[in-house]
């Protein structure tokens, strides 16, 4: 598979993952208690964790032939 095609497939996968992740994060965020510290904690964790599942995809995209 050419690097260009691999990067295109990876980009589509990342965009689909982010769209689903954002919808789920917002749906769960509506159920977080209405205290400022609970929302701060939730959105801080969710804002950081979105990148972790993408590491294998980015590594695959960057792989040399």
Contact map, one row per residue, 1 for C-alpha under 8 A:
11101100000000000000000000000000000000000000000000000000000000000
11111100000000000000000000000000000000000000000000000000000000001
11111110000000000000000000000000000000000000000000000000000011111
01111111000000000000000000000000000000000000000000000000000000000
11111111100000000000000000000000000000000000000000000000000000000
11111111110000000000000000000000000000000000000000000000000110000
00111111111000000000000000000000000000000000000000000000000011000
00011111111100000000000000000000000000000000000000000000000000000
00001111111110000000000000000000000000000000000000000000000000000
00000111111111000000000000000000000000000000000000000000110010000
00000011111111100000000000000000000000000000000000000000000000000
00000001111111110000000000000000000000000000000000000000000000000
00000000111111111000000000000000000000000000000000000000000000000
00000000011111111100000000000000000000000000000000000100100000000
00000000001111111110000000000000000000000000000000000000000000000
00000000000111111111000000000000000000000000000000000000000000000
00000000000011111111100000000000000000000000000000000000000000000
00000000000001111111110000000000000000000000000001000000000000000
00000000000000111111111000000000000000000000000000000000000000000
00000000000000011111111100000000000000000000000000000000000000000
00000000000000001111111110000000000000000000000001000000000000000
00000000000000000111111111000000000000000000000000000000000000000
00000000000000000011111111100000000000000000000000000000000000000
00000000000000000001111111110000000000000000000000000000000000000
00000000000000000000111111111000000000000000010000000000000000000
00000000000000000000011111111100000000000000000000000000000000000
00000000000000000000001111111110000000000000000000000000000000000
00000000000000000000000111111111000000000000000000000000000000000
00000000000000000000000011111111000000100110000000000000000000000
00000000000000000000000001111111000000000000000000000000000000000
00000000000000000000000000111111100000000000000000000000000000000
00000000000000000000000000011111110001100100000000000000000000000
00000000000000000000000000000011111001100000000000000000000000000
00000000000000000000000000000001111101100000000000000000000000000
00000000000000000000000000000000111111100000000000000000000000000
00000000000000000000000000000000011111110000000000000000000000000
00000000000000000000000000000000001111111000000000000000000000000
00000000000000000000000000000001111111111100000000000000000000000
00000000000000000000000000001001111111111110000000000000000000000
00000000000000000000000000000000000111111111000000000000000000000
00000000000000000000000000000000000011111111100000000000000000000
00000000000000000000000000001001000001111111110000000000000000000
00000000000000000000000000001000000000111111111000000000000000000
00000000000000000000000000000000000000011111111100000000000000000
00000000000000000000000000000000000000001111111110000000000000000
00000000000000000000000010000000000000000111111111000000000000000
00000000000000000000000000000000000000000011111111000000000000000
00000000000000000000000000000000000000000001111111110000000000000
00000000000000000000000000000000000000000000111111111000000000000
00000000000000000100100000000000000000000000011111111100000000000
00000000000000000000000000000000000000000000000111111110000000000
00000000000000000000000000000000000000000000000111111110000000000
00000000000000000000000000000000000000000000000011111111100000000
00000000000001000000000000000000000000000000000001111111110000000
00000000000000000000000000000000000000000000000000111111111000000
00000000000000000000000000000000000000000000000000001111111100000
00000000010001000000000000000000000000000000000000001111111110000
00000000010000000000000000000000000000000000000000000111111111000
00000000000000000000000000000000000000000000000000000011111111100
00000100000000000000000000000000000000000000000000000001111111100
00100110010000000000000000000000000000000000000000000000111111100
00100010000000000000000000000000000000000000000000000000011111110
00100000000000000000000000000000000000000000000000000000001111111
00100000000000000000000000000000000000000000000000000000000001111
01100000000000000000000000000000000000000000000000000000000000111
